Structure formats: structure tokens, C-alpha cells
Amino acid sequence: MPVATSRSLDPPELPDPGSARTLDDLVERLRLLKIWAGDPSYETIKDRVNAAWSDPLRPAGELARKSTVADCFKAGRRRLNTELVTAVVRALHPDAGYVAQWRQVLRVVGGEVWAAGQVRAQDVLPDDIVDFTGRRAELEVLREVLRPAGMAGGAVVISALEGMAGVGKTQLAIHAGHLLAREAPFEQVLYVDLRGFHPDPGQPPADPAAVLDSFLRLLGVPGQQVPHELAARAAAYRRRLAGRRALVVLDNAADETQVEPLLPAGPGCLTLITSRRSLTTLRAVARLPVDVFTPDEAVDFLARAAPDVPVGEDPDAAGRVARRCGYLPLALGLVVGHMRAKPGWTLTDHADRLDERHRDRRLDDGVEAALSLSYRYLPEERQRVLRRLAVNPGHDVDAYAAAALTGLDLDAARGHLRQLHDDHLIRPATPGRYVCHDLVRAYATNRAGDEDRPPSRRRAVTRLLDYYLYAASTAMDALFPAEREVRPRVEAPATPTPAVTDEAAARRWLDTERANLTTIAGYAAVHGWPEHTTRLANTLFRYLDGGHFGDALTMHTYACTAAGHSGDRAAEAAATSDLGIVNQRLGRHRQATGHHERAIALYRELDDRLGEARSLSHLGIACWHLGRYEQAAEHHERALTLFGDLGHRHGEANALGNLGHVYLQWGRHEAAAEKFGLVLSLFRDLGDRLGEAHALDDLGITSLKLGRHREAADQHERAVALFRAVGDPVGEGHAVTNLGIAYQKLGRHQQAAEHHERAIALFRDIGYRDGETTALNDLGDTLLAGGLPDQARSRHAAALTRADQLDDRYEQARAHDGLAQAHHADGNLDQALHHWKHALDRYTELNLPQAEQLRANLAALDGLDG
């Protein structure tokens, strides 16, 4: 047994930023990280940061100073420099995963992640321009580089479609993509706007992990099977594209860090990237600077786009228009929209008007003049619609959202959207949905600030939030009708809503609007609509729990914040409980316990016994994962009593099952079998097939412990079929690996190993690390029983690595025990002794009966006194 040492002699633990709720919390963890790293001086940290930032393109004035580094460690900050703090963390502990965790938390605490994580990718290119003008030289370069490489089967990145805003990079990339597709159709197309340079600070660059989530879903990966970690998502994405002729368009990229995980690796994949920056460090890059039109191209553009407009008195009128627009394609396109709206005007008239605008005030490369003209000559009502679209917190709109923002009926809203598209002020995102170009949105936002009273703008956003909340509630009622009574009741808004009353329509609507829903929840939390945030998060819980864990984490975090600020204790309790469940899904059991304990305290304060019972159950599960079995049993028994007092049979069944798991882990197998038998009967009476599947799987595990191997295999087989029927991949994975254990006990080792491998693959696909760890240990046990100690050793070693990351003491003990047995089978007694001692420490700490058998093994090896 190890000898206990004084706590003061222990090295400090690596601080976990994930539990930080405020900037001061985060600063405190940064201080602890500095101590953990040996407490280097601020001067030393500054030098490390600048060494990592050494880049001839970075101006000296942008390098870190000692004072700015020191400021990162001071409490009372209203904001933190995310780039600098991330660099400081990297200087103190250069582990990529740990640095990424800090970057994520910085964005959450700083209020950015809800926007950065909202992405809508698509599997078709946006529409091409029928009369695409100019760019012959650029297109020829693209064809020369892309066509040979594509035919040779090499992955090519064109990153240097680089140029100023509005220069036409996006349309050039789209046009090139359509040309290439016509020459040789692609098997797969992926397009996404990365928002690298959005004028709204509330719309930060898209998180590459969120982009990959969207890409994987478009590539056919079910939501619950999308991995959680960035590296795992990138690997799954590249596997899905392997062997396909694919075109990936990454529009409006911020930098290399954002783009790198999104690059395909397989032969035949072509990637077009547009950016305002030179992405100098990307691999396999061909660069293509994109400038404004040449004078001849600009005049040709005007002639093609507005062929019926007469020249007038000045033969150089088209040239004057082009010059006043700075030859910028965006400005020229907007002026053309104005031309079409002013029949009877000549090109000379338009040129004279632009000259007048130029004399009135300084123009920014013609964009302000073009936007002002386009806006001024819109009908007054359409001007108002454009201003309302600009205050939309979301990414895109359909006619229903536009109707909510404007207060118009559906047909009027749809008509204005079409006209604004014809006027080149909005562009289609997907069929029926529109987005504003960032420059147009910035301009319209300024106009809204000048022309609309604040209460009017606020009413518009309130109508939009009311619409989204009601539509989400209607969709959830269609998808999960049995839980209707536990969700908030929402009144119908005054504006039109879509028909989402059947399952298929409801899921389509939720999948389409998920990015907007998460975005507006975050916006509402920090801009004065806290109740909309908490009700929306509560309403969407079950949908987000079906595999959208990143969105769930963001939404429930903001719901907690909103409820805390508004003093709504009931909403805070619900959001805190939901946040604990999400952390459990992500394997963060220590964080989960803190959330559940807080939720229990709030529910007791509110005298909400049902809420308390549910949170007690979840707290018991978190304690079970952490090996705190006595605490887990106490929580489940208290929950069982409360559910019984309330007559809540479904809650009773769950609490009994959870208690059975604790008995099973303790080695009280007959008691566990009794509990699981009662659970099975209850769920069958309730008609709950998912609960029945869990009970069958639990009974199968217990039968194995009792030596009833054939009975166990039958129970697990039925559980697998039920889990698959109800669409629960987590439960299916557990039942599959448990069936493998039953086959191993029956001597069918090959069949057993195949089931464990299948479970491991399933858990990896959905990012469920707890299940993967368990299945790896199961596979190691089977391989050892089949006489393959070397292979068994590698599986147990992998399980130990994951169990250490999750702080799962039980699976750590299993992994050490398996490693010891594998080494013992090879005659490596020193290593066997080493791992058995570690296993004994953990089983003893958990007060489990396996400890006694290990003492016997150790005594046989080296005479240890049991």
C-alpha cells in the first residue's frame, strides 16, 4: 500500500479552465497555471510569447510587452485579449489540447463562442452569375493549376484568392467552381462562409470545429456520431472525403489556423479559399491575388449588366461611373441595381449624381456612394425592411423571420426579400434564405441607428425572439410529444409561423435553424431578453441532447448566466441541471457534479421536489463515474424516495436502475439482479422501449457476474436490437461490447473481439470517450483470454490513457489489472507486479471486492502480506 505524504509536498495540479464562470475565475486559473509551470517571471513569459510570435510580417509594435503580460494576471478585468492569453498559456504549458481548451473557455467567458460556433455549410455551390464579366486572366490561372492537379489525383489548395473587401473573391471562386464542375462533375461539393472579417464584433470568425460538425453532417454522419474534439472531427472529415472527387470552397477565411483543419487530404479533392489575408504558412498553396476590375472590365461589366441604359451627353459616362466606384465589383453591382430602379436616367445622369455625392463627402472606394444611392432610391417600406434585416442577430433569414422582424405578413415579407435580392442588397444563402453582404449589413445597421428609435428596433428583435421560441416549441412538441408538459408553454406570436407539426418537418426546421437558434439565445442573454434565453434552452434540451453537444453547452451556459442576472431561480436551477448533463455527455464528470450540486440547492430553495429528485439522480451518476459509490448510492436512494412520494413511476424506474448499477459495481450481484428485474417490469408497464433496453442490458451484465453466460448473451442480444430500433447509439455500443463479454465467457473469442471492435468504432464515431474506454478494456480481456497477450497489452494501455484523461478510477484499475495479466503471461513479473500494485491502489480506494483477489496475486508474486 502507498504511504500517504503531506499535501504540501505534492506538486500543484494543472488548473482546469473549464470550470471558470467569470473573467476573474479565469485570471485566478491563469495564476495557478503560472505557479504550476514553476512561477516564471513576467519577463520570461514575455520572451517566450514573442519567440513564438517571431514573424517578419508581424510589426514590432504588435509584440508583447512585459506590462501587457502582467496585466493578464490581474483581477477586475472587463475583457481579456484572447490572442495574448492563449499565447501566455502556450508559453506556460505548450500542450495543444490544453491550449485549445483555454481558447474555448476564453471565448465562452468573453461571450464569443455562441457566435463563433454557429455555422451553416452547404453541399451545393451558391448560384453562379449568368453574365459573369471579366477575370479572364484569373480564371486561366485557376484552370491551369487546378485541372492538371485534379486529373493527377492530387489535393490542391488555392489560398491566394486574396484581395480587399468587395473585390469579388467569393463570386470568382463560385464561378470557377461551376466551370470546373461543368467540365468534370464533382462527387461532393462543400461550401461555407468562414466569416473571417465580419464588420460586427458579435460575429467572430467561424470555429473550425463547428464547420467540421456541419461538413460531417452534410457528408452523412449522424449528429450523435460527430466526434467532439477538433482533431477527431478533422480526421473523420478526411476519411469521408477519401477517394472522392470533391470541391471544397472555404470562403472569407480569417487565417491559417482557421483553415488548416478544414483542408481535405485525399487525392482528387480541390480546395478554393478566399481571404483578405495571405495565408502564407499553408501547405501546397498556389496564390492568386484578386484586384479590382481593370477600367475596361468595369466598363464591360456596366455594359453587360445594364445594356438598356442610354449613354446620354457624356460619351465617357460609363468610365466616370466606374472610376467613382473605384472599379470595385461590389460597388458597381449596387449601382447597376440603382440603374434598373431608375428608368429614364442615362449613364450621364448616374455619373453626375455620383460626382455630386463625391463632392458632398469623402467616399471609401465608391462603396459608400453606391450603398447610399441604392438605399436612397428604395421605396420607404423596403428601406425599413433592410434596416430590420440588419438588426437581426442571426446569420440568415427566411420569409418567416423577415415577417417577424418587420411586422409584415408573409407574402409582403417574401416579396421584399426578392426585391432586395434583385437590387443586389442581399444574396441567397440556400433556397428561400438570404444573407446580407457584410458591407451592406454594416451600412444598414448605421442607417437603422440614425433613422429608427431604439424602442422600435427593440420591438423588432422581440418579435423575432417570440417567433423563434414559438416555432421551436411547436417543433419539439411534434418530435417529443411525451415531454410536452415538462417544457415551457409558449403563446403564439402575432407574426406568421411555419407548419412544423409533423416529425419530418419539425426536424428539418430545427436542423436548418439550429445555428440561428443558438446565436439568438446568446444574443438575448447579453442584450436584455434573459427569459427568452432560458425558455429557449429549456425547450430545446432534448433535441440538443441528441448529439449537438457543442450547441447545448453554449446554450445552457448562456441560460445559466441569463437566469442568474435576472434572478429567476427556477430557470437557473433548470439551466444548471441541463449544463451538468451536457458535461456528463462530454465525460467532464467533476464539472458535472458541481452543476448538479448547485441545481439541487436551488431546487430545495424553491421546494421543487421533482427537480431535486432528477438532479439527485444525475449527481449519483456523476459520482458513480468518479468511483464515489457510497455517495452515489445515497443520492439514488434519496431520489427513489422522492420519486415514490411524488408517484412518479418513470423516475422510480430510473432511480432503481441507477441503484442497481452501484450494487453491481460493489459486487452485490443478487441485489443488483433484483433491482434490474423490477426496473424491467416498470418500463414494460410504462411502454418505454428505451428504458426496457437499458434494463435488459443491465440484467445481462448481472447474469454474467452470476455465471449465467447463455442467459446473459440472450439478454444483451435483445438489448442491442431494442437500442438500434429506438436510435440510441450510446446504449447500442454498451450492449454490443457487453454481448462480446458474454461470447468470450462462452469461449467464442473471435466473435467476442469483433463485437468489442464494433463498439469501439461506434463510440469513437460519436465521441463518447467513457464508452470507448470501457470497450477497449473489454477487448483487452478477450484478447488475453484468447491467448494474445501482446495485443491485449496494447488495448489496455490505450484504455489506461483514456481513463487517466477522464479520471475514471474504475477503468484505470481494470486497465492496470489487464496490463499486469498480459505481462505475467509473457513472464515479465516486474511489470506485472508494478501494474497490479497500481490496480490494487485504485480498487482499494474504491472499496471494491476486486482488491482481495489482487492481494492474493501480489502475495503469490512477492510475498506481500495480504
N, C-alpha and C positions, 0 to 999 in steps of 0.2 A: 504494500500500500504506500502511496506517496506521502511524504512528510509535509504538513502544512507549513507555509512560510508566511512571514509578516507581509501585509498588504503593501507596506512602504517599499519593500524590496522588489515588488512586481513592476515590470515595465508598463508605462501607460498604454491604455488601449487606443487603437486607431479610432478617432472620433467618427461617428456616423452622422453625416449631414442630413440624412433623410428625415429625422425627427424634428428638424427646425421648423418653427411656425412663423417666426418673425426675423427681421434683419438682425436684431440683437442676438437672437438664438444662433444665427449663422455665424456672426462675428465671434461669439463665445467658442463655437466649434473650431473656427479658424485659429483661435489662440491655442486651443488644446492640440490642434494638429502641429503647430509650431513647437510646442513642448514635446510632443511625440517624436518629432524629427530631430531632437537634440537641442532645441531652442537656439537656432542660428540667429545672428544679428540681422537687423533690417538691411544693413549694408550688404551682407552676404546674400540675402534673399533677392535684393535688387539686382546684384550682379548675375545671379542665376537666371532671373527673368530676362534680363537684357541679352544674356548669352543665347537664350532660346529664341529671342526676337531678332537676332542678328540677321539683317536682311538689307542689302544695298538699296532696296526700294522703300524701306521704312525710314521716314525722315527722323533725324536725331531728336527733334522736338517731341516725337511720339514715344521715345524710350521712357522706361520707368525711372522715377526719382525715388530717393530714399524716403522722402516725406510722403509721397503718394502711396508707397508700400506700407509705411507705418500707419497711414490713415485707414487702410483696410482692416486694421485690428482694433479700431476704436468703436466703442458702442455709441448709440444715439444717431446712427446714420439714417438719412431718409432714403438713400439709394446706394447701391454698390456698383462699381464698374465691373461688369461681368467678365470682360476680357482680362482685366488685370487680376481679379481674384482667382480666375481659373488658372492664370499663369503662375500665381503665387502657390496655389495648391499643387500644380505640377512641379514647381521648384522644391516643394517640401516632400512630395511623395509621387514620383513620376509613373504611377500605375495608371494605364489608360482607362480601365474600368472605373477606378476610383475618381479620376478627374472628370469622367463623363457623368458620374453620379452628382458631383458638385455642380457641374454645369446645369444639370436638370433642376436641382434644388434651387439654384440661383434664379433660374427663370420662373419657377413656381412662386418663390417668395417675392420676387420682383414683379410678379404679375404679367409675365410674358408667355409662359408655357401654354396657356389656354389658346393663345392665338397662334404661336409657332407650331403647335401640334395639329392645327386644323388645316387639312389639305384635301383638295379634290382633284385627283388624277382622272384621266380618261383613256380609253383604249381605241380612240379614233383621233385623227388629226382634226383640229378646227378647220372650218371651211376655207378653201383657197379663194383668192381674189380672181374673178373670171378674167378681168383685163389687167392682169399683173403687168406693171410697167418697169422697164429698166433692169438694172442689176445683171446685165449680161455677163460682165467680167466676173462678178462674184459667183454666179451660177456655174460658169465654166470651170472655175477653180474647184467648186464643190463637186462637180461631176468628175473631174479628173482625179480627185483624191478619193472620193467615195466609191465610184464604180469599180475600179480595179481591185481595191481592197476588199470590197464586198464580195466580188466574184472569187477572190482568192481565199475567202473564208476567214479574214482577219477582222478583229474588232477595232473600229476606228472611232476616235473622238475628235469632233470638230469643236474646239472650245472657243476659238477666237472669232466667233461672230460677235465682235466687240464694237461698241460704239455708244454714243450718247443716247439719252432717253428720247424716244420718239423717232429714232432714225430708221426704224423698220426692220430691226433684227428678227423680231418674232415672225413677222409676215414672210421674211425671206426664208427663214428656217422651215416654216409651214409649206411655202411654195416649193422649196427644194424637196421636202418630204413627199409631196404629192407627185412631183415629177419622177422621183425615184420609184415610187410605188406603181406609177403607170408603166414604167419600163420593166420592172420585175416586182410583182406584188409581194408584200411582206406577210409573213405568217402571224406576226404580232406587232402591234403599234402601241406605244405608251407615250402619253403627253402629260406634262404637269407644269404649272406656273409656280416657281420656287419663291416668288415674292422677295427677291434679293434686295430690291431698292424701292420699297413701298413708301410713299410720302407720309403715311400715317404711322407714327411710332407705335401705335397699338396693334400694328400688323407686321410683326417681325418676320425675318426670313423663315421659310418653312423648315421644320425639323426633319432631317433626312430619315429619321426613324419613322415619322408619321407618313412621309412619302412612300417608304417601303411598305408600310402597312397597307396603304391604298393600292400600290402596284401589285402586291401579292394577292389581294382580293380580286383585282382585275384578272390576274393570272390563274384564278380558280381555286385559291387557297381559302377554305372556310375561315371565318373570323376567329373561331376558337382555336384554330391551328396556326395562327400567325405568331411566331416567336416574339418574346418581349424585348430581348436585347438587340441593339443595333447590329452587332456583328452577325448574330444568328439570322436576323432578317435579311441582311445583305447576302449571306451565303445561300439562304433559301431562294432568294430572288434570282441569283445567278444560276442556281440549279434549274429553276423553272425555265429560264431562257436558253439553257444549254441545248445546242443542236437546232435552234430555230433561227430562221432569217427574220430578224426583228429590227425595228426602228424605234429608238428612244429619243424623245425630244425633251430636254431639260431647259425650260425657258426661264430667263431672268434670274440667273444664278448669282448668289452673293459672293462665294469664294470657293477655294478648292476643298475645304473641309466639308462644306455642304454637298459638293458634287461627288466626291470620291466614293462614298458608299453606294451611289446610285449608278455606277458605271457597270454595264454588263461585261462579262469576261469571255463569253463563248464566241466561237467563230461565226461569222455571218451577222453579228449584231452591230448596227450602225448607230452612233450616238451624236446628236446635234445639241450643242449647248449654246445658249445666248447669255451674254453678261455684259455689264458695263465695265468690268474689270478684266485685266489679263490674267488668266488662270495659269500662271507660269510653272507651277510645280506638278501639274497633272501629267500622267504618263501618256505616251503615244498620241501626242497632240499635234494637230495641224491648225494653224491660226489664220483667221480671215478677218481683218479689220473691215468694219462696215461704216462708211461715212455717209453724210447726207447725199442727196441726189446731186449729180452734176447739173449745171444750168440747163443743158439740153434735155436731160432726163426729166427735170422738173417741168419744163415746158411741155414735153411729150406727155407727161402724166396729166397735166391740165387739159391738153387737147383730147386725150382718150376719155378722161373721166367726165368732162363737160363739153361734149362735141357741139351742142346746140347753142352755146352761149356766143353771141356775136362779139367781135373784137372791139368795135367802137372806133373812136377817133385816134387812139394811140396804137400804132402797129406793134409797139413793144409792151403792150399792157400785160400780156402773159408773163413776160420777163420780169416786169415790175412786181407782179403778184408773187412770183417765185422768189424774188430777192427779199421782199418784205416777210416772207415765210421762212427765210433762212434756208431755203431748199430742203427743209425738214419734212419728211413724208407725212408725219402726223399732222403738222400744221396745214400742209397742202390738202390732205384729205378732209380736214374740217372745213377749210374754205370752200372746197367743192360742195360739201353739204349745204353751205350757205348759198352758194350759187344756184343750186337746184331749188332752193326755197324762195328765190327772188326772180321769178320770170320777168323779163323785160329789162333787166340790168345787163349791161355789156361788161366785157372784161375790163374796159377802161374805167367804168364806174366802180368796179370792185378794187381796182388798183388805186384809184383816187381815195376811196374810203380807207384802205389800208395805210395810205400815205398820211391821211388825217389822223388816224389812230397813232401812227408813229410820231407825229408832231406833238400829240397830246401828252404822251408819256413814253418812257424808255420801254422797249419791248425785249422780251427774253427770247431771242432767236425766232421771233414770229409766233411762238406758241400762245402767248397771252393775247395777242391780237386775234389769232384765229379762234381761240376759245371764246373770247369776248364777242366776236362777230356771230359765231354760231349760236351762242346763248342769247344775244340781244334779239335776234330775229326769230326765235322760237315763239310760238303762242304763249301767252302768260301762264296758262294752265300747265303746259309742257315744261316751262321753266321751273314751276313749282315741283313737278314730278321729279325732274333731275335733281333739284336740291334735296328732295326727300330721299332719293336713292343714295345720295352722298352721305347722309347721316345714318345709313344702315350699318349696324356693327358687323354684319355678316360678310360673307365673301361674294355671294351672288344672290340673285333674286329670280323668282318666277312671278307669274301674274298675281298669285295669292298674296305673296309677301309685298309686292308693289301696291296692291289694293289696301293692305293693312297700313303701309307707310303713308299712303296718300289719302285714305278715306274714300276712294273711288269704288265704283262697282267693278266687277271682274272684267267685263268687256272693255270698259274705258281704260282700265289699267293695262290690259293686254294691248290695246291699240296704241297707247303712249309708248310702251316698250318697243313696239315695232317701229314707230316713227323715230324714236331716239336712235334706234339701230340704223335706220335709213339715213339719219343725219350724222352718222359716224361718231356719236357721243357715247354709245355703249356698244359692246360687241357680244356675240353669242358665246356662251361657255359650253353648254350642251343644248340639245333641242329644247326650246321653251325656257331656257335660263340665260340670264345676262349678267355681265360684269362691266364695271367702269374701268377704262384705262386709268392708271394711277394719276396721270397729269389732269385728266378730266375730273376725276374724283376730288383732287386737291382744289381745283378751281371751283367746282360746285360747292364744296364744303365752305370755302371762303364766301361765296355768294350767299349761302344759307345763313352764315353768321351775320352778314350785312343786311339781309332782307327779311329774315324771319325772326319773330320774337322768341326768346328762349322757351316760354311755355308752349308755343306752337310746335317747336322741334321736339320738346319732351313728350307732348301728346302723341306725336308720330311714332316715336320709339316705343311708347307704352302700348299703342295699338299693335305694333309688330310683336312685342313680347307676349301680349294677350293671345294673338293668333298662334304663335308657335306653341305656347303652353297648351292651348285647347286642342290643336291638331295632334300634338304629341300624346295627350291624354286619350284622345279618340283612337289613335293607332295602337296604343298599349292595351286599351280595352279589347280591341279586336285580336291582338296577339296573345294576351294573358288574361282572359275573362275571369278566371277563378280568383285573381288577385285584385279585382276591381275595387272591392271595399276597403282595401288597405292603402290604396293610392289616394292622393288629394282629389277632391271633387272640384271640377273646373267649369265655370259658366261659359256658355258660348259667346264669342266676341261679336261685335257689331259688324265686322267685316266678313267677307265670304271665306269659307274653309273647304278644303278638298274632301272628297268622299274616300275615306280610308277605313271603312268599316269591315272589310274582309281581310283575311290574313295576308294574302299576297300583296294587296295594295298597301296595307299597313307597313309591312316590312320594306317594300320599295321606298315608301315615303321616308321612313326612319333612316334607311341606308343612304338615301340621297341627301337628306337634311342633317345628317349626324354632325358634319363639320360646322354647319351654321348653328345647330343647337348648342354645341359645346362652346362655341365662340360667344354667343349671346348670353349664355349662362355666366361666363366670366365677365363679360361687359356689364351685365346687370348687377353683379355683385359689387363692383367697384364704382358704379355710377349712380347709385341711389335706387335700385329696384331689388332689394335683398330678397323679398318674398318670391319674386319670380324665379330667382336662382334656386332657392331651397325647394320650391314646389316642382320645378322642372327636374332637378336632380332626383328628388323622391319619385317622381313619375317615371323617369327613365331607368331606374335602378335595374330592373330585371333584364331589360334589353341590353344595357351596357355590360351587365354581368355575364352576358353570353359570349364574351371574347374580346370586347372593346375595353380592355383594362386601362389602357393609357388615357382614353377619354373619361373613363369612370374615375380614375384617380384625380384628374384635373377638375371634373365637375363637382365631385364630393368635397374636394379641398376648398373650392370656392363656396360651396354651400355651407361648410363649417364656418368659414370666415364671414359670410353674409349674415348667418344666423347669430353669430357671436356679436357682431356690430349692431344688429337690430334688437338684440335682447330677447329673441324668440327662442326660449329654452327647449320647447318641444321640437322645433325644426333643427336646432343644434344637436339634440340627442339623436335624432334620426340620421342626420348627415354624419355625425361622428361614428355611429354604428356602421353605416354604409362604408365609410372610409376604412374602418377596421377590417371589414370583409374583403375589400379590394386588396389591402395589404396582405391578407392571408392568401388570396389568389396568387399574389406575386411572390409568395414564400417569405414575406417580411413579418415573421410571427412576433418578434419583440415589439415592433411598431404597432402591430395589431392589438396586442394586449393593452397597450397604453390607450388606444382609442376605445376599446371595449370597456375598460375600467371607467373612463370618463363618461361614456354613454350610460353605464349602469348608475353612476352617481346622479346624472341628470334625470334619468327615468325615476329614480327613487325620490328625488326632489319634487318631481311632477306627480308622484303617486301613480305612475303608469306601470302597472304590474305586468301587462303583456309585453311592453317594450323592454322592461327589466329582464323578463324570462328569456326573451330572444337574445339579448346581449349576454346574459349569463351563459347561454349555450355556446355562443361564438367565443366567448372568453375561455370556456372549458376546452374547446377545440384548439385554440391557440396554445393553451398550457399543455395540452396533450402533445402537440408538435414539439414543444420545448422540453418534454420529458418531466414536466411537473405533474405527475399523475395524481397525487393526493389532492392538490388544488383543483385539478380537472374534475375529479370525482365529486368534490364538494360543490363546484359550480353546476355540474349537471344534475346533481340531486336537488339542489335548490331550484333549478329551472323546472325539474319534473314536478316538484311540489306546486310551484306557481301555476304551471300549465294545468295541473289537475284541479286546483282550486277554481281556475277560470273555465273549466270544462272544455279546454282547447285540445282536442284529441290529436290533431296533427302535431302540435307542439309536444305533447306527451310522447308520441311515437319517436320523434327525433331525439328527444332527451333520453329516452330508454336506449336508443341505438348508440348514442354518444357514450352513455354509461357502460354499455356492453363493450365498447372499444377499450375503455380504461380497464375493465376486468380482464379482457383478453390480453392486454399488454402485461398485466400483473401476473398472468399465469392462472387466473381463476376461470378455467375454461368452461366448467359446467355452469357456473353462474352467468358467464357470457352467453352460452348457448340458450339459456332460459330467457335472457333479455331479448336476444335476437329473434327467438321464436315468437315472443309477444309482439315485437315490432312488425314482423311479417304479417301476423294476423290483423293488426291495426291498419296497416297500409292497404291490405287487400279489402278490408271493410270500407275504407275510405275511397277505394278506387284509384289510388295513387300508384301508378306503374313505376315511376322513378323511385319512390320510396321502397316499393316491393323489390326492385332490382338491387338496391343497396342492402336490404335485409338478406336477400339470398346470397349475395357476395360475402357478407359478414358471417352468415351461417356456414358457408363453405370454408372460410378461414378457421372457424372454430372446429369444424369437423376434422380438418387436417390436424389441428392440435390434439384432438382426441383419438387420432389414428384411424378415422373413418375415411380412407382416401377415395374410394369409389363414390361414396356419398358426396364428398367434397367436390369431386370433378363434375358430378351431375348438377350440383347447386351453382357452381361457377359457370357452367355452360348455359344454364338458364339465365343467369345474371348478364352474361355477355350479350345474349340475344335481346334482352329487355333494354339494356343500356343503348344498344345500337338502334332499337326501334324508337326510343324516345329522343335520340340525338344527343346523348351525353358522352363526349369523348373522354372526359376525365374518368368517369365511372367505368367506361368500357376498358380503358387502359389498365385500371386496377384489377378488374375482373379477368382480363386476359393474362396478366402476369400471375395472378393467383391460380388460374387454371393451369399455367405452366408448372407451378409448385406441385399441384395435385398429380400431374402427369409424371413429374420427377419421382414422387413418392411411389407411383405405380410402376417405376422402372422404365418409363418411356422417355429417356433422356433427350433424344433428338427432337422429339415433338415438344418437350418442355422448353428447350433452348429456343426453338422457333417462336414460341409464344412470348417468351421474355423479350426477344429481339423486336417482335412486333409491338409490344407495349412500349419499349424504349423509343422506337421510332415515332409512335403516336404521341408520347409525352413531349418529345423534342419538337415535333411539329407545332404543338400548341403552347410551347414554352412553359410547361408545368414541371418545374425542377424537382419538387418533392417526389412526384411520381417517378420521374426518371431515376432519381437516386435509389428509391426502393427497388425498381425493376433491375437496375444494374447489380445490386446485391443479390437479388433473386437469381439472376443469370450466373453470377459467380458461384453461388451454392450449387446450381445444377451442373455447371461445368466441372466442379470439383467432384461431385458425386459420379460424374461420368468418366472420371479418370484423366482429366485435363487440367492439372494444377497450374500450368503456366498461363493458360487462357483465363482461368479463374482469377489468378492474381491480378491481371490487368483490369478486369471488370471491377474487382473490389477496390483497387487503387483509384479508379475513376469515381466510384461511389463515394470513397472517402473524401476526395477533393470536393465533390458537390455537397456532401454532408457538412464539411467544415465551413463552406460558404454560407450554408443555411443555418448553421449552429444547431443541427439536428443530432442530438446526443445518441438517440437510439440507433439511427442509421450509421453513425460513427462507430458505435460499439459493434454492430453487425459487420461493418467493413473490416475493422481490425481483427475480429474473430475469423472472418473468411481469409484474410491475408495470412494470419497465423496458421490456419489449417493448410493453406496452399504451400507455405514454406515448410511446414512439418512433413507434408507429403513428399517434398523434394529433399528431405534430410537436412534442411537448413534450420537447425534448432535454435541458434542465436536469434535469428529474425522471428521465428515462431514465438519464442519467449517474449521478445520485445512487443509484438503486436498483441499477444494475449494479456500482457500486463496493462496495455492501454485499454483493451476491451473490458478487462476486469474493473478498472477505474470507473469507466462510464456506466457499466451495469450496476456497480455498487452505488454510484451516485444516484442512479435512477431507482434503486431499491427493487431490482428485478431478480427473479429466480435464476436467470442465466448465470448470475455471479457465482453461485455454488458450484456449478459444473466447471466453470473456468478455474476456480481454485483447485479443483481436483486435477485438472490438466496441468496446471502450473506445479502442483506438488509432485506429479509424476515426472516432470521435466527436471526440476532443480531442487526438490525437497522443500519447497515453500510450505510453511505451516499453515494449513487451512483453518 
